Amino acid sequence: SASCMTANIKKDDVATHHHSSYKPPLRLLPRAKRFFRRPMGLAPIILLLAVIATVLVLTQSLSLDLNEQQRAVLNRGHTHQEDYTKIESGTEMTQNNDNNSDEPNPPEWPKSTVHIFSPPQTAQEKQDILSAISKTSDNISKDPNIAPYETYNSERHFTSERHALLFTPGVYEGLDFEVGYYVQVLGLGGKASDVVFTECDKGPFVPSLERIAVRPPWGLGLDTFWRVAENFKTEAKEGMDWIVSQAAPLRRVHVAKRTEGSTTDEKEEEEEEDKSGSLFLGFGDAYVSGGVFANGIVDGTTDFVGQQQWISRNVDFRGPAEGGSWSLVFVGCTEDGKKGNIPEASDGLDGKKSVTIDEKPNVRVEKPYITVGGEDGKSFYLRVPKPTWGKDAIGPDLEGENDGVRDFQRVKVGIPSEEQDDVVAAAQNTASLQKALDEGKDLVLSPGIYPLQTSLKVKHPNQVVLGLGLATLVAPTDGSPCLRVMPNTPGVRVAGIMLEASKQDVQQYFSDHRDCPDGIASLLEWGSPNEITNDVGDPTNPGVLTDIFARVGGANPDRTVSTDVMVRIHSSNVVGDNLWLWRADHVQLREGEPANYPANPEDPSSKLPRVSDHYHQVTKDECKCATGLIVNGDDVTIHGLAVEHTEEHLTIWNGERGKVRFYQSELPYDVSHAAFGAKGYTGYLVEDHVKDHDAQAVGVYSNFRDYVVTVDTAIRHPIIEEEIIEKNESDGTLNSSSSGMVTNPFTVHLDNFGRIMSVVNGKGGEAKEKEGPARVDEGGNVSEDKNDG
């Protein structure tokens, strides 16, 4: 027994057992007293001194360990990932013996942010679904003294909530609901038609917001950002309203006419105009600045209304496509060379909008998505559409026959740490997510905000990182990117993720964990600046970024958040599909803080521009960011790119054979002429060494709010040789309004001071206030748009 063992311990063994948690029984104490009463020779004295020395060493060691832990708590920003595990558990982090175990399927979704619905069978079930969704929708305002109607407002513009509304396959009758800020609606079928919203007025929809406070009755959609709808069919009687601007894509959706046999309760309802199958991307005179519709079908009319610009990719327009203000772009929206209902291509030199058509995109890769099914009907799968080319890159694909299907047993569902301390949460998030990536698993991020301690590194070819519900990665505070795709890692997909800048801690710039090889801070890196030449990628298996929304400033009350560049692409053969890289022009007000540019100032004689009562307008030296996008790799294609308000060149292109379809940028509002215009910064720069580049529908806008700024030219690129121009013209990739590398360029003076003196390479006149876009043809002739929208 234990008592017998301890009773027989020799006195020479005391020092050995002192290292354990062993405590001597009380009955040993008399023996110890008798021992110390005896006359001691040299050997006992040496033994005693050894025991005392051992005790002192152990005490000092324990004290040092404790002090190190205390210092780690006080300086958590500078500790290693292992230190957090040590702090929390009191033991060193150990490697799991089964370090590549399968994940549960179905996964354990967080119930507070992932809402899974099944087709309602009763009126109560339908009401339960609507009640759950209403908690994620935008707030409603009403004021009978001003207007007889209610309106959704933008109070949740910078909320920290994130939600995914997942609909299992089936028919959903009578559901009308608004898709709010940071909400994703996603059907869980393998086909878009597996989830159908029918017998409803609106189905899922986004209206114009603030219809009472802003230009009633129209409201606005200029800041209707950060929401997503994907993978369903809607037969709503009033058609589908999707009145949005940036970061609000519509994907894999069939806006369908009501099927025969749809019932109505009243005969009068049957006689009313049936707008089912129509898509409305604006509302009257509401300002909107969108947007993206990819991989869809519209049975009826598509009305762009007042959309300043819009890109439609691989959409089948079965009815008329009309409206729009400045620039419409259609990529892969024809079938077998037939334009169907797409407007005729136009350079906009006639004073109307430009229409840019790319009939034969060089590549098409759809966004990964999740489905539910299997023998039990409850298992989840990750669907990964394969790249297509040629005829297969034209028109929509709502059937999913080209998809790779991956069992969720090899998919890690990320759940953000619940720790209130951001530093501890960052360590936990990084450790959990990186472990799964290292194991070669795909990563699906549940809705939420994930502060990170170090960069997430994607090391395995064909790995997928997919965010649900606008999942948000917050950059490490040492300037490292949120995520780095390692060099020579083909086929990686990163999709559906927001990237957010943090306040950088300069003391961490020399940390061993800082992932900035050339000292440049960023939010996402594809490849490495040290491996550009060798990282040629795979043209048959490109890397893909889809629905990537980066922002510097916004929800964070600390306006010293910053980064140098938002996204850098070093690898070759990468495809981008809907990127919005936004240095905030407005951010959340602190508690009790008044707006600095109020729309309704207390002093009516105020000379300040009247902007908004709800936000702080970013001013000089706040939310700093030099450039939105730098492309160093060759053969990079981007369909839908928006870069806004950065303080130097907004986009810099160094790689060869780059292709861009649709570019929208606003120059910074808050810079001085000395800091921006005098330094020759532009909205879109192709560096002088580049020989082959093809950008179409490139728009650059100015709104210099605080200073008078003069910009020499909006777009700059090298002059290319005639044979390259002729080649691109023969391929059908250039329209008549081309400067060789850029087709259908234009500028717009939005408001306030300053001006852009020319459109591209010094050609074209300035855009003048309220006169619409300035455009330029090959000969430098200028047209000022009369804005037919």
Secondary structure, 3 states (H helix, E strand, C coil): CHHHHHHCCCHHHHHHHCCCCCCCCCCHHHHHHHHHHCCCCHHHHHHHHHHHHHHHHHHHHHHHHHHHHHHHHHCHHHCCHHHHHHHHHCCCCCCCCCCCCCCCCCCCCCCCCEEEECCCCCHHHHHHHHHHHHCCCCCEEECCCCCCCEEECCCCCCCCCCEEEEECCEEEECCCEECCCCEEEEECCCCHHHEEEECCCCCEEECCECCCCCCCCCCECCCCCCEEEEEEEECCCCCEEECCCCCCCEEEEEECCCCCCCCCCCHHHHHCCCCCCCEECCCCCCEECCCEEEEEEECCCEECCCECEEEEEEEEECCCEECCCCEEEEECCCECCECCCCCCCECCCCCCCEEEEECCCCCECCCCEEEEECCCCCEEEEEEECCECHHHHCCCCCCCCCEEEEEHHHEEEECCCCCCCHHHHHHHHHHHHHHHHHCCCEEEECCCEEECCCCEEECCCCCEEEECCCCEEECCCCCCCCEEECCCCCCCEEEEEEEECCCCCHHHCCCCCCCCCCCCCEEEEECCCCCCCCCCCCCCCCEEEEEEEEEECCCCCCCCCECCEEEEECCCCEEEEEEEEEECCEEECCCCCCCCCCCCCCCCCCCCCCCCCCEEECCCCCCECCEEEEECCCCCEEEEEEEECCCCCCEEECCCCEEEEEEEEECCCCCCCCCCHHHCCCCEEECCCCCCEEEEEEEEEECECCCCCEECCCEECCCCCHHHHHHHHHCCCCCCCECCCEECCEEEECCCECEECCCECCECCCCCCCCCCEEECCCCCEEECCCCC
